[in-house]
Amino acid sequence: MDRELSIFLLGAICLVNGIFSPAAVAIWTFAPAWYPGFLPLTADLSFYLAALLCVLLTLMASGVVAALFERLTRRPDSDEKSLLVWCIAAGILTIPALDRLFA
Amino acid sequence: MDAQFWEYWYFEVPDLVLAALIYLMLLRAVLGLAIPAGSPSPAWRAFCRFNAPVLSVVACVTPRSVPTTLLALFAAVWLVLLRTGFVIAMSGLGWVPGLED
C-alpha cells in the first residue's frame, strides 16, 4: 500500500475511534483528573478535548505495536509494512467504536 | 508553596514535576513548528538537550517515521496519562489533599 495512503487511512481510523469510541466517554468522565487548569471546565470543551485525547491515544497505542514490529524485525526506518501494522492495530482498537458508528 | 504543599509532598512534588514536563513537551511541540530542526540558536539547542531524555524514552515505543514535533506531542499525552493514573491511584489511597476530610 502507498505510504501516503497508509498515513491517510491511519488518520481516518484514529479520527473515527476518537469520536465514536466508548473510551472517549470514559476519558470525558475522568476530565477533572487531566483537564488543564487554565481552561474553563465546560461540558462541550471537555468533550471535544476528550475526543481529541482519544484520537491521540489511539494513534499512540497502535504506534507502540508498530514500533515493536520495527524493533523486532530490525528495520532502520518505517516502511510500508510497519505503516500497515500501525493501521491494522488502530483498526483493532476501533472495533468497539463500530457499534456506535453503524447504530 | 504553603504548609499544605509540604504536608502532602509525596503527592504535590511528583504532580508538579509531571505537570512541568507536560508543559515543556507541549512547548517543544509548538516551538518545533516554528523553529527549524537544525537551528544554531544556543537557547533552542539547550532546550532540546533538556527535553532529549524524555523524548528518547518515548521514541522507544513510537515508530521511527514520527517527526520530533509530533513525538513531543506524544510525550505530552503519555505524561498526561501517567499523571492521571498517578492522581487516580493517590485518590484511591486517600493521599490527595482535601479528600481525607
N, CA and C atoms of all chains as a GROMACS GRO file, in nm:
protein
  612
    1MET      N    1   0.086  -0.120   0.000
    1MET     CA    2   0.000   0.000   0.000
    1MET      C    3   0.089   0.125   0.000
    2ASP      N    4   0.045   0.227  -0.070
    2ASP     CA    5   0.118   0.352  -0.082
    2ASP      C    6   0.136   0.414   0.058
    3ARG      N    7   0.255   0.478   0.080
    3ARG     CA    8   0.286   0.534   0.211
    3ARG      C    9   0.187   0.644   0.250
    4GLU      N   10   0.160   0.734   0.156
    4GLU     CA   11   0.067   0.845   0.187
    4GLU      C   12  -0.073   0.793   0.213
    5LEU      N   13  -0.115   0.689   0.138
    5LEU     CA   14  -0.247   0.631   0.160
    5LEU      C   15  -0.255   0.567   0.299
    6SER      N   16  -0.146   0.502   0.340
    6SER     CA   17  -0.142   0.440   0.474
    6SER      C   18  -0.157   0.545   0.582
    7ILE      N   19  -0.087   0.657   0.566
    7ILE     CA   20  -0.093   0.763   0.668
    7ILE      C   21  -0.233   0.824   0.671
    8PHE      N   22  -0.293   0.843   0.554
    8PHE     CA   23  -0.429   0.898   0.547
    8PHE      C   24  -0.528   0.802   0.612
    9LEU      N   25  -0.515   0.674   0.582
    9LEU     CA   26  -0.604   0.572   0.639
    9LEU      C   27  -0.588   0.566   0.791
   10LEU      N   28  -0.463   0.574   0.837
   10LEU     CA   29  -0.436   0.572   0.981
   10LEU      C   30  -0.504   0.690   1.050
   11GLY      N   31  -0.489   0.807   0.991
   11GLY     CA   32  -0.552   0.926   1.047
   11GLY      C   33  -0.704   0.914   1.051
   12ALA      N   34  -0.762   0.861   0.944
   12ALA     CA   35  -0.908   0.846   0.938
   12ALA      C   36  -0.957   0.747   1.043
   13ILE      N   37  -0.885   0.635   1.058
   13ILE     CA   38  -0.925   0.533   1.158
   13ILE      C   39  -0.918   0.593   1.299
   14CYS      N   40  -0.812   0.665   1.328
   14CYS     CA   41  -0.795   0.724   1.462
   14CYS      C   42  -0.903   0.830   1.488
   15LEU      N   43  -0.937   0.905   1.384
   15LEU     CA   44  -1.041   1.008   1.399
   15LEU      C   45  -1.176   0.943   1.430
   16VAL      N   46  -1.209   0.836   1.358
   16VAL     CA   47  -1.335   0.765   1.383
   16VAL      C   48  -1.338   0.711   1.526
   17ASN      N   49  -1.227   0.653   1.568
   17ASN     CA   50  -1.222   0.598   1.704
   17ASN      C   51  -1.233   0.708   1.807
   18GLY      N   52  -1.172   0.821   1.782
   18GLY     CA   53  -1.175   0.930   1.878
   18GLY      C   54  -1.316   0.983   1.899
   19ILE      N   55  -1.396   0.981   1.794
   19ILE     CA   56  -1.531   1.038   1.803
   19ILE      C   57  -1.631   0.936   1.856
   20PHE      N   58  -1.623   0.810   1.808
   20PHE     CA   59  -1.727   0.711   1.838
   20PHE      C   60  -1.689   0.608   1.944
   21SER      N   61  -1.568   0.608   1.990
   21SER     CA   62  -1.526   0.504   2.084
   21SER      C   63  -1.589   0.524   2.221
   22PRO      N   64  -1.629   0.413   2.288
   22PRO     CA   65  -1.676   0.424   2.427
   22PRO      C   66  -1.566   0.476   2.519
   23ALA      N   67  -1.440   0.460   2.478
   23ALA     CA   68  -1.329   0.509   2.560
   23ALA      C   69  -1.331   0.661   2.570
   24ALA      N   70  -1.382   0.729   2.467
   24ALA     CA   71  -1.389   0.876   2.470
   24ALA      C   72  -1.483   0.921   2.583
   25VAL      N   73  -1.590   0.845   2.603
   25VAL     CA   74  -1.683   0.878   2.712
   25VAL      C   75  -1.614   0.857   2.847
   26ALA      N   76  -1.539   0.748   2.856
   26ALA     CA   77  -1.466   0.722   2.982
   26ALA      C   78  -1.362   0.830   3.008
   27ILE      N   79  -1.293   0.874   2.904
   27ILE     CA   80  -1.195   0.981   2.919
   27ILE      C   81  -1.264   1.109   2.962
   28TRP      N   82  -1.381   1.136   2.905
   28TRP     CA   83  -1.459   1.255   2.941
   28TRP      C   84  -1.502   1.249   3.087
   29THR      N   85  -1.537   1.129   3.134
   29THR     CA   86  -1.579   1.112   3.274
   29THR      C   87  -1.466   1.151   3.369
   30PHE      N   88  -1.343   1.118   3.330
   30PHE     CA   89  -1.228   1.148   3.415
   30PHE      C   90  -1.165   1.284   3.383
   31ALA      N   91  -1.241   1.371   3.316
   31ALA     CA   92  -1.188   1.502   3.277
   31ALA      C   93  -1.127   1.581   3.392
   32PRO      N   94  -1.187   1.584   3.511
   32PRO     CA   95  -1.123   1.662   3.619
   32PRO      C   96  -0.981   1.617   3.652
   33ALA      N   97  -0.947   1.493   3.619
   33ALA     CA   98  -0.813   1.444   3.651
   33ALA      C   99  -0.709   1.494   3.552
   34TRP      N  100  -0.746   1.516   3.424
   34TRP     CA  101  -0.646   1.555   3.323
   34TRP      C  102  -0.672   1.693   3.264
   35TYR      N  103  -0.782   1.755   3.293
   35TYR     CA  104  -0.819   1.881   3.229
   35TYR      C  105  -0.722   1.991   3.271
   36PRO      N  106  -0.671   2.070   3.173
   36PRO     CA  107  -0.578   2.179   3.208
   36PRO      C  108  -0.647   2.285   3.293
   37GLY      N  109  -0.578   2.333   3.395
   37GLY     CA  110  -0.638   2.426   3.489
   37GLY      C  111  -0.666   2.564   3.430
   38PHE      N  112  -0.593   2.600   3.321
   38PHE     CA  113  -0.610   2.735   3.267
   38PHE      C  114  -0.728   2.744   3.170
   39LEU      N  115  -0.795   2.631   3.141
   39LEU     CA  116  -0.912   2.633   3.054
   39LEU      C  117  -1.040   2.622   3.137
   40PRO      N  118  -1.149   2.689   3.096
   40PRO     CA  119  -1.275   2.675   3.170
   40PRO      C  120  -1.332   2.535   3.151
   41LEU      N  121  -1.374   2.473   3.261
   41LEU     CA  122  -1.426   2.336   3.256
   41LEU      C  123  -1.574   2.338   3.217
   42THR      N  124  -1.598   2.344   3.087
   42THR     CA  125  -1.734   2.339   3.034
   42THR      C  126  -1.757   2.203   2.968
   43ALA      N  127  -1.886   2.166   2.955
   43ALA     CA  128  -1.920   2.032   2.906
   43ALA      C  129  -1.874   2.013   2.761
   44ASP      N  130  -1.898   2.114   2.675
   44ASP     CA  131  -1.865   2.094   2.534
   44ASP      C  132  -1.715   2.096   2.510
   45LEU      N  133  -1.644   2.188   2.577
   45LEU     CA  134  -1.498   2.195   2.560
   45LEU      C  135  -1.430   2.069   2.612
   46SER      N  136  -1.477   2.020   2.728
   46SER     CA  137  -1.417   1.898   2.783
   46SER      C  138  -1.446   1.778   2.694
   47PHE      N  139  -1.564   1.776   2.629
   47PHE     CA  140  -1.595   1.664   2.540
   47PHE      C  141  -1.507   1.667   2.416
   48TYR      N  142  -1.486   1.788   2.360
   48TYR     CA  143  -1.401   1.799   2.241
   48TYR      C  144  -1.257   1.759   2.274
   49LEU      N  145  -1.208   1.803   2.390
   49LEU     CA  146  -1.072   1.767   2.430
   49LEU      C  147  -1.061   1.618   2.459
   50ALA      N  148  -1.168   1.559   2.516
   50ALA     CA  149  -1.168   1.415   2.542
   50ALA      C  150  -1.162   1.337   2.411
   51ALA      N  151  -1.236   1.382   2.310
   51ALA     CA  152  -1.233   1.316   2.179
   51ALA      C  153  -1.094   1.330   2.116
   52LEU      N  154  -1.035   1.449   2.127
   52LEU     CA  155  -0.901   1.471   2.073
   52LEU      C  156  -0.798   1.383   2.142
   53LEU      N  157  -0.812   1.372   2.274
   53LEU     CA  158  -0.722   1.287   2.352
   53LEU      C  159  -0.738   1.141   2.310
   54CYS      N  160  -0.862   1.100   2.281
   54CYS     CA  161  -0.888   0.962   2.238
   54CYS      C  162  -0.824   0.936   2.101
   55VAL      N  163  -0.830   1.036   2.011
   55VAL     CA  164  -0.766   1.022   1.880
   55VAL      C  165  -0.615   1.001   1.898
   56LEU      N  166  -0.555   1.087   1.980
   56LEU     CA  167  -0.410   1.077   2.003
   56LEU      C  168  -0.373   0.946   2.072
   57LEU      N  169  -0.454   0.903   2.169
   57LEU     CA  170  -0.424   0.777   2.238
   57LEU      C  171  -0.436   0.658   2.144
   58THR      N  172  -0.531   0.663   2.051
   58THR     CA  173  -0.544   0.555   1.951
   58THR      C  174  -0.419   0.550   1.864
   59LEU      N  175  -0.377   0.669   1.818
   59LEU     CA  176  -0.256   0.679   1.735
   59LEU      C  177  -0.134   0.627   1.810
   60MET      N  178  -0.122   0.664   1.937
   60MET     CA  179  -0.004   0.628   2.015
   60MET      C  180  -0.005   0.480   2.054
   61ALA      N  181  -0.121   0.430   2.098
   61ALA     CA  182  -0.128   0.290   2.141
   61ALA      C  183  -0.102   0.196   2.022
   62SER      N  184  -0.160   0.227   1.905
   62SER     CA  185  -0.135   0.144   1.788
   62SER      C  186   0.009   0.164   1.738
   63GLY      N  187   0.065   0.283   1.765
   63GLY     CA  188   0.204   0.310   1.730
   63GLY      C  189   0.301   0.224   1.808
   64VAL      N  190   0.264   0.188   1.931
   64VAL     CA  191   0.350   0.102   2.013
   64VAL      C  192   0.366  -0.034   1.944
   65VAL      N  193   0.256  -0.086   1.888
   65VAL     CA  194   0.261  -0.215   1.817
   65VAL      C  195   0.354  -0.204   1.696
   66ALA      N  196   0.338  -0.095   1.619
   66ALA     CA  197   0.423  -0.075   1.501
   66ALA      C  198   0.569  -0.057   1.540
   67ALA      N  199   0.593   0.016   1.651
   67ALA     CA  200   0.730   0.036   1.698
   67ALA      C  201   0.794  -0.097   1.739
   68LEU      N  202   0.718  -0.182   1.808
   68LEU     CA  203   0.769  -0.313   1.847
   68LEU      C  204   0.798  -0.398   1.723
   69PHE      N  205   0.712  -0.388   1.622
   69PHE     CA  206   0.733  -0.460   1.495
   69PHE      C  207   0.863  -0.415   1.430
   70GLU      N  208   0.888  -0.283   1.430
   70GLU     CA  209   1.010  -0.229   1.370
   70GLU      C  210   1.134  -0.277   1.446
   71ARG      N  211   1.126  -0.275   1.580
   71ARG     CA  212   1.243  -0.316   1.660
   71ARG      C  213   1.269  -0.466   1.644
   72LEU      N  214   1.161  -0.547   1.646
   72LEU     CA  215   1.180  -0.693   1.638
   72LEU      C  216   1.230  -0.735   1.501
   73THR      N  217   1.189  -0.665   1.394
   73THR     CA  218   1.234  -0.700   1.259
   73THR      C  219   1.359  -0.620   1.220
   74ARG      N  220   1.413  -0.542   1.315
   74ARG     CA  221   1.538  -0.465   1.296
   74ARG      C  222   1.533  -0.376   1.172
   75ARG      N  223   1.423  -0.306   1.156
   75ARG     CA  224   1.412  -0.215   1.043
   75ARG      C  225   1.480  -0.083   1.078
   76PRO      N  226   1.560  -0.027   0.986
   76PRO     CA  227   1.628   0.101   1.015
   76PRO      C  228   1.532   0.219   1.016
   77ASP      N  229   1.420   0.205   0.946
   77ASP     CA  230   1.323   0.314   0.938
   77ASP      C  231   1.185   0.254   0.909
   78SER      N  232   1.082   0.338   0.925
   78SER     CA  233   0.947   0.291   0.896
   78SER      C  234   0.932   0.270   0.746
   79ASP      N  235   0.858   0.165   0.708
   79ASP     CA  236   0.829   0.141   0.567
   79ASP      C  237   0.681   0.108   0.554
   80GLU      N  238   0.643   0.062   0.433
   80GLU     CA  239   0.501   0.036   0.410
   80GLU      C  240   0.447  -0.072   0.502
   81LYS      N  241   0.530  -0.174   0.533
   81LYS     CA  242   0.482  -0.285   0.617
   81LYS      C  243   0.455  -0.236   0.760
   82SER      N  244   0.546  -0.155   0.815
   82SER     CA  245   0.523  -0.109   0.953
   82SER      C  246   0.404  -0.013   0.959
   83LEU      N  247   0.384   0.065   0.853
   83LEU     CA  248   0.265   0.152   0.850
   83LEU      C  249   0.139   0.068   0.840
   84LEU      N  250   0.146  -0.043   0.768
   84LEU     CA  251   0.031  -0.133   0.758
   84LEU      C  252   0.001  -0.196   0.894
   85VAL      N  253   0.105  -0.235   0.966
   85VAL     CA  254   0.087  -0.289   1.102
   85VAL      C  255   0.023  -0.183   1.191
   86TRP      N  256   0.069  -0.058   1.177
   86TRP     CA  257   0.013   0.054   1.254
   86TRP      C  258  -0.136   0.069   1.223
   87CYS      N  259  -0.173   0.064   1.095
   87CYS     CA  260  -0.314   0.077   1.055
   87CYS      C  261  -0.398  -0.039   1.110
   88ILE      N  262  -0.344  -0.160   1.101
   88ILE     CA  263  -0.419  -0.277   1.149
   88ILE      C  264  -0.441  -0.267   1.301
   89ALA      N  265  -0.337  -0.227   1.374
   89ALA     CA  266  -0.350  -0.213   1.519
   89ALA      C  267  -0.454  -0.105   1.554
   90ALA      N  268  -0.453   0.006   1.479
   90ALA     CA  269  -0.552   0.111   1.502
   90ALA      C  270  -0.692   0.060   1.469
   91GLY      N  271  -0.703  -0.021   1.365
   91GLY     CA  272  -0.832  -0.078   1.328
   91GLY      C  273  -0.888  -0.170   1.435
   92ILE      N  274  -0.799  -0.250   1.495
   92ILE     CA  275  -0.843  -0.339   1.604
   92ILE      C  276  -0.893  -0.257   1.723
   93LEU      N  277  -0.824  -0.147   1.753
   93LEU     CA  278  -0.868  -0.061   1.864
   93LEU      C  279  -1.000   0.008   1.832
   94THR      N  280  -1.034   0.018   1.704
   94THR     CA  281  -1.156   0.088   1.662
   94THR      C  282  -1.278  -0.003   1.660
   95ILE      N  283  -1.260  -0.134   1.678
   95ILE     CA  284  -1.374  -0.228   1.672
   95ILE      C  285  -1.488  -0.188   1.767
   96PRO      N  286  -1.460  -0.152   1.894
   96PRO     CA  287  -1.572  -0.112   1.983
   96PRO      C  288  -1.648   0.011   1.933
   97ALA      N  289  -1.582   0.094   1.853
   97ALA     CA  290  -1.647   0.216   1.805
   97ALA      C  291  -1.742   0.188   1.688
   98LEU      N  292  -1.727   0.073   1.624
   98LEU     CA  293  -1.808   0.042   1.506
   98LEU      C  294  -1.955   0.026   1.542
   99ASP      N  295  -1.980  -0.022   1.665
   99ASP     CA  296  -2.120  -0.036   1.713
   99ASP      C  297  -2.192   0.097   1.707
  100ARG      N  298  -2.126   0.198   1.763
  100ARG     CA  299  -2.189   0.331   1.767
  100ARG      C  300  -2.188   0.398   1.630
  101LEU      N  301  -2.090   0.365   1.548
  101LEU     CA  302  -2.080   0.426   1.416
  101LEU      C  303  -2.194   0.378   1.326
  102PHE      N  304  -2.226   0.249   1.334
  102PHE     CA  305  -2.327   0.192   1.245
  102PHE      C  306  -2.462   0.171   1.314
  103ALA      N  307  -2.477   0.228   1.435
  103ALA     CA  308  -2.604   0.211   1.509
  103ALA      C  309  -2.715   0.293   1.447
  104MET      N  310   0.461   2.823   4.798
  104MET     CA  311   0.424   2.688   4.842
  104MET      C  312   0.392   2.692   4.990
  105ASP      N  313   0.266   2.663   5.024
  105ASP     CA  314   0.226   2.678   5.163
  105ASP      C  315   0.253   2.548   5.240
  106ALA      N  316   0.204   2.550   5.365
  106ALA     CA  317   0.231   2.436   5.453
  106ALA      C  318   0.166   2.308   5.400
  107GLN      N  319   0.048   2.323   5.336
  107GLN     CA  320  -0.021   2.205   5.286
  107GLN      C  321   0.060   2.136   5.176
  108PHE      N  322   0.132   2.217   5.098
  108PHE     CA  323   0.213   2.160   4.990
  108PHE      C  324   0.315   2.063   5.048
  109TRP      N  325   0.386   2.104   5.155
  109TRP     CA  326   0.490   2.020   5.213
  109TRP      C  327   0.432   1.908   5.297
  110GLU      N  328   0.309   1.930   5.349
  110GLU     CA  329   0.245   1.823   5.427
  110GLU      C  330   0.212   1.705   5.334
  111TYR      N  331   0.173   1.735   5.213
  111TYR     CA  332   0.141   1.631   5.115
  111TYR      C  333   0.246   1.626   5.005
  112TRP      N  334   0.375   1.637   5.042
  112TRP     CA  335   0.483   1.646   4.943
  112TRP      C  336   0.488   1.522   4.854
  113TYR      N  337   0.450   1.405   4.906
  113TYR     CA  338   0.457   1.281   4.830
  113TYR      C  339   0.358   1.282   4.712
  114PHE      N  340   0.256   1.367   4.719
  114PHE     CA  341   0.166   1.386   4.607
  114PHE      C  342   0.202   1.511   4.527
  115GLU      N  343   0.227   1.621   4.597
  115GLU     CA  344   0.246   1.750   4.532
  115GLU      C  345   0.374   1.754   4.447
  116VAL      N  346   0.484   1.700   4.498
  116VAL     CA  347   0.611   1.709   4.425
  116VAL      C  348   0.606   1.629   4.294
  117PRO      N  349   0.567   1.499   4.294
  117PRO     CA  350   0.555   1.430   4.164
  117PRO      C  351   0.453   1.494   4.072
  118ASP      N  352   0.343   1.544   4.128
  118ASP     CA  353   0.241   1.608   4.045
  118ASP      C  354   0.297   1.732   3.978
  119LEU      N  355   0.374   1.810   4.054
  119LEU     CA  356   0.436   1.931   3.999
  119LEU      C  357   0.538   1.897   3.891
  120VAL      N  358   0.619   1.797   3.916
  120VAL     CA  359   0.721   1.756   3.819
  120VAL      C  360   0.655   1.708   3.689
  121LEU      N  361   0.552   1.626   3.702
  121LEU     CA  362   0.482   1.576   3.583
  121LEU      C  363   0.415   1.690   3.507
  122ALA      N  364   0.353   1.784   3.580
  122ALA     CA  365   0.290   1.898   3.514
  122ALA      C  366   0.393   1.982   3.439
  123ALA      N  367   0.508   2.004   3.501
  123ALA     CA  368   0.615   2.082   3.436
  123ALA      C  369   0.662   2.012   3.309
  124LEU      N  370   0.680   1.880   3.316
  124LEU     CA  371   0.723   1.805   3.198
  124LEU      C  372   0.619   1.809   3.087
  125ILE      N  373   0.491   1.803   3.125
  125ILE     CA  374   0.385   1.809   3.024
  125ILE      C  375   0.391   1.941   2.949
  126TYR      N  376   0.400   2.050   3.024
  126TYR     CA  377   0.402   2.181   2.958
  126TYR      C  378   0.531   2.201   2.878
  127LEU      N  379   0.642   2.146   2.925
  127LEU     CA  380   0.766   2.154   2.848
  127LEU      C  381   0.754   2.080   2.715
  128MET      N  382   0.691   1.963   2.717
  128MET     CA  383   0.674   1.886   2.594
  128MET      C  384   0.579   1.958   2.498
  129LEU      N  385   0.474   2.019   2.554
  129LEU     CA  386   0.382   2.095   2.468
  129LEU      C  387   0.454   2.216   2.407
  130LEU      N  388   0.537   2.280   2.488
  130LEU     CA  389   0.615   2.394   2.438
  130LEU      C  390   0.710   2.349   2.328
  131ARG      N  391   0.773   2.234   2.348
  131ARG     CA  392   0.865   2.180   2.245
  131ARG      C  393   0.789   2.150   2.116
  132ALA      N  394   0.667   2.096   2.131
  132ALA     CA  395   0.586   2.064   2.012
  132ALA      C  396   0.547   2.191   1.937
  133VAL      N  397   0.507   2.294   2.011
  133VAL     CA  398   0.463   2.418   1.947
  133VAL      C  399   0.582   2.492   1.885
  134LEU      N  400   0.693   2.502   1.961
  134LEU     CA  401   0.811   2.571   1.908
  134LEU      C  402   0.873   2.495   1.791
  135GLY      N  403   0.860   2.363   1.792
  135GLY     CA  404   0.914   2.282   1.683
  135GLY      C  405   0.848   2.312   1.550
  136LEU      N  406   0.727   2.366   1.555
  136LEU     CA  407   0.658   2.403   1.431
  136LEU      C  408   0.719   2.529   1.371
  137ALA      N  409   0.773   2.615   1.456
  137ALA     CA  410   0.823   2.744   1.408
  137ALA      C  411   0.973   2.747   1.388
  138ILE      N  412   1.045   2.674   1.473
  138ILE     CA  413   1.192   2.678   1.469
  138ILE      C  414   1.242   2.557   1.390
  139PRO      N  415   1.328   2.578   1.292
  139PRO     CA  416   1.379   2.462   1.214
  139PRO      C  417   1.466   2.370   1.299
  140ALA      N  418   1.470   2.243   1.260
  140ALA     CA  419   1.534   2.140   1.340
  140ALA      C  420   1.682   2.168   1.364
  141GLY      N  421   1.754   2.217   1.264
  141GLY     CA  422   1.897   2.239   1.280
  141GLY      C  423   1.932   2.380   1.320
  142SER      N  424   1.842   2.448   1.390
  142SER     CA  425   1.866   2.587   1.426
  142SER      C  426   1.989   2.601   1.515
  143PRO      N  427   2.080   2.698   1.485
  143PRO     CA  428   2.203   2.715   1.565
  143PRO      C  429   2.181   2.792   1.695
  144SER      N  430   2.058   2.835   1.722
  144SER     CA  431   2.032   2.914   1.842
  144SER      C  432   2.074   2.837   1.967
  145PRO      N  433   2.161   2.897   2.052
  145PRO     CA  434   2.206   2.826   2.173
  145PRO      C  435   2.091   2.796   2.269
  146ALA      N  436   1.993   2.889   2.279
  146ALA     CA  437   1.879   2.867   2.368
  146ALA      C  438   1.797   2.746   2.321
  147TRP      N  439   1.774   2.738   2.190
  147TRP     CA  440   1.696   2.627   2.135
  147TRP      C  441   1.771   2.495   2.152
  148ARG      N  442   1.901   2.496   2.129
  148ARG     CA  443   1.978   2.372   2.144
  148ARG      C  444   1.981   2.326   2.289
  149ALA      N  445   1.993   2.422   2.383
  149ALA     CA  446   1.990   2.385   2.526
  149ALA      C  447   1.853   2.331   2.563
  150PHE      N  448   1.748   2.392   2.512
  150PHE     CA  449   1.612   2.347   2.540
  150PHE      C  450   1.591   2.205   2.486
  151CYS      N  451   1.640   2.179   2.366
  151CYS     CA  452   1.626   2.046   2.305
  151CYS      C  453   1.707   1.942   2.384
  152ARG      N  454   1.824   1.980   2.432
  152ARG     CA  455   1.906   1.887   2.511
  152ARG      C  456   1.836   1.853   2.642
  153PHE      N  457   1.766   1.953   2.699
  153PHE     CA  458   1.695   1.933   2.824
  153PHE      C  459   1.578   1.836   2.805
  154ASN      N  460   1.512   1.844   2.688
  154ASN     CA  461   1.397   1.758   2.659
  154ASN      C  462   1.437   1.621   2.609
  155ALA      N  463   1.560   1.606   2.565
  155ALA     CA  464   1.603   1.483   2.496
  155ALA      C  465   1.579   1.354   2.576
  156PRO      N  466   1.605   1.349   2.708
  156PRO     CA  467   1.583   1.222   2.779
  156PRO      C  468   1.438   1.174   2.772
  157VAL      N  469   1.343   1.266   2.789
  157VAL     CA  470   1.201   1.227   2.783
  157VAL      C  471   1.166   1.178   2.642
  158LEU      N  472   1.215   1.252   2.541
  158LEU     CA  473   1.185   1.215   2.403
  158LEU      C  474   1.248   1.081   2.366
  159SER      N  475   1.366   1.053   2.418
  159SER     CA  476   1.431   0.926   2.384
  159SER      C  477   1.354   0.808   2.442
  160VAL      N  478   1.295   0.827   2.561
  160VAL     CA  479   1.214   0.719   2.620
  160VAL      C  480   1.088   0.696   2.536
  161VAL      N  481   1.023   0.805   2.497
  161VAL     CA  482   0.901   0.794   2.416
  161VAL      C  483   0.932   0.738   2.278
  162ALA      N  484   1.049   0.771   2.223
  162ALA     CA  485   1.089   0.722   2.090
  162ALA      C  486   1.100   0.569   2.088
  163CYS      N  487   1.127   0.508   2.204
  163CYS     CA  488   1.138   0.362   2.209
  163CYS      C  489   1.005   0.294   2.176
  164VAL      N  490   0.893   0.358   2.205
  164VAL     CA  491   0.761   0.298   2.181
  164VAL      C  492   0.685   0.372   2.072
  165THR      N  493   0.759   0.441   1.986
  165THR     CA  494   0.698   0.516   1.876
  165THR      C  495   0.766   0.477   1.745
  166PRO      N  496   0.688   0.460   1.636
  166PRO     CA  497   0.751   0.428   1.508
  166PRO      C  498   0.850   0.537   1.466
  167ARG      N  499   0.952   0.497   1.391
  167ARG     CA  500   1.061   0.588   1.355
  167ARG      C  501   1.017   0.697   1.259
  168SER      N  502   0.904   0.676   1.190
  168SER     CA  503   0.860   0.774   1.091
  168SER      C  504   0.800   0.899   1.156
  169VAL      N  505   0.775   0.896   1.287
  169VAL     CA  506   0.712   1.009   1.355
  169VAL      C  507   0.815   1.121   1.373
  170PRO      N  508   0.787   1.243   1.322
  170PRO     CA  509   0.883   1.353   1.338
  170PRO      C  510   0.892   1.399   1.484
  171THR      N  511   0.998   1.472   1.516
  171THR     CA  512   1.027   1.512   1.654
  171THR      C  513   0.916   1.598   1.714
  172THR      N  514   0.856   1.684   1.633
  172THR     CA  515   0.750   1.771   1.684
  172THR      C  516   0.631   1.687   1.730
  173LEU      N  517   0.590   1.590   1.650
  173LEU     CA  518   0.479   1.503   1.687
  173LEU      C  519   0.520   1.412   1.802
  174LEU      N  520   0.648   1.373   1.807
  174LEU     CA  521   0.698   1.292   1.917
  174LEU      C  522   0.684   1.367   2.050
  175ALA      N  523   0.710   1.498   2.048
  175ALA     CA  524   0.694   1.579   2.169
  175ALA      C  525   0.548   1.583   2.212
  176LEU      N  526   0.457   1.590   2.115
  176LEU     CA  527   0.313   1.588   2.148
  176LEU      C  528   0.274   1.453   2.208
  177PHE      N  529   0.328   1.344   2.150
  177PHE     CA  530   0.303   1.210   2.205
  177PHE      C  531   0.357   1.201   2.348
  178ALA      N  532   0.475   1.258   2.369
  178ALA     CA  533   0.534   1.256   2.504
  178ALA      C  534   0.444   1.329   2.602
  179ALA      N  535   0.387   1.444   2.559
  179ALA     CA  536   0.296   1.518   2.645
  179ALA      C  537   0.174   1.434   2.681
  180VAL      N  538   0.118   1.364   2.585
  180VAL     CA  539   0.000   1.282   2.610
  180VAL      C  540   0.034   1.163   2.701
  181TRP      N  541   0.149   1.099   2.679
  181TRP     CA  542   0.191   0.990   2.769
  181TRP      C  543   0.206   1.042   2.912
  182LEU      N  544   0.260   1.162   2.925
  182LEU     CA  545   0.278   1.220   3.058
  182LEU      C  546   0.143   1.256   3.120
  183VAL      N  547   0.047   1.302   3.038
  183VAL     CA  548  -0.089   1.329   3.089
  183VAL      C  549  -0.150   1.199   3.142
  184LEU      N  550  -0.130   1.092   3.065
  184LEU     CA  551  -0.181   0.960   3.106
  184LEU      C  552  -0.118   0.916   3.238
  185LEU      N  553   0.013   0.936   3.247
  185LEU     CA  554   0.087   0.898   3.369
  185LEU      C  555   0.039   0.981   3.487
  186ARG      N  556   0.020   1.111   3.466
  186ARG     CA  557  -0.023   1.199   3.573
  186ARG      C  558  -0.166   1.165   3.616
  187THR      N  559  -0.253   1.135   3.519
  187THR     CA  560  -0.391   1.097   3.551
  187THR      C  561  -0.394   0.968   3.633
  188GLY      N  562  -0.314   0.870   3.591
  188GLY     CA  563  -0.306   0.745   3.667
  188GLY      C  564  -0.253   0.768   3.806
  189PHE      N  565  -0.156   0.858   3.819
  189PHE     CA  566  -0.099   0.891   3.950
  189PHE      C  567  -0.204   0.955   4.039
  190VAL      N  568  -0.281   1.051   3.985
  190VAL     CA  569  -0.385   1.120   4.064
  190VAL      C  570  -0.493   1.020   4.107
  191ILE      N  571  -0.534   0.933   4.015
  191ILE     CA  572  -0.638   0.834   4.047
  191ILE      C  573  -0.588   0.736   4.153
  192ALA      N  574  -0.462   0.692   4.139
  192ALA     CA  575  -0.407   0.598   4.237
  192ALA      C  576  -0.396   0.664   4.375
  193MET      N  577  -0.347   0.787   4.378
  193MET     CA  578  -0.333   0.857   4.506
  193MET      C  579  -0.470   0.888   4.567
  194SER      N  580  -0.570   0.917   4.480
  194SER     CA  581  -0.706   0.941   4.530
  194SER      C  582  -0.763   0.814   4.592
  195GLY      N  583  -0.737   0.701   4.529
  195GLY     CA  584  -0.784   0.573   4.582
  195GLY      C  585  -0.724   0.542   4.718
  196LEU      N  586  -0.600   0.586   4.739
  196LEU     CA  587  -0.534   0.563   4.868
  196LEU      C  588  -0.571   0.669   4.970
  197GLY      N  589  -0.643   0.773   4.924
  197GLY     CA  590  -0.681   0.882   5.014
  197GLY      C  591  -0.566   0.975   5.046
  198TRP      N  592  -0.465   0.981   4.961
  198TRP     CA  593  -0.346   1.061   4.986
  198TRP      C  594  -0.346   1.193   4.911
  199VAL      N  595  -0.462   1.235   4.860
  199VAL     CA  596  -0.472   1.362   4.790
  199VAL      C  597  -0.524   1.466   4.888
  200PRO      N  598  -0.465   1.584   4.894
  200PRO     CA  599  -0.511   1.687   4.988
  200PRO      C  600  -0.657   1.722   4.966
  201GLY      N  601  -0.730   1.728   5.080
  201GLY     CA  602  -0.870   1.769   5.073
  201GLY      C  603  -0.966   1.653   5.066
  202LEU      N  604  -0.916   1.528   5.038
  202LEU     CA  605  -1.004   1.414   5.025
  202LEU      C  606  -1.015   1.335   5.155
  203GLU      N  607  -0.925   1.365   5.251
  203GLU     CA  608  -0.925   1.288   5.374
  203GLU      C  609  -1.036   1.336   5.469
  204ASP      N  610  -1.079   1.462   5.453
  204ASP     CA  611  -1.179   1.519   5.546
  204ASP      C  612  -1.320   1.472   5.516
   0.00000   0.00000   0.00000
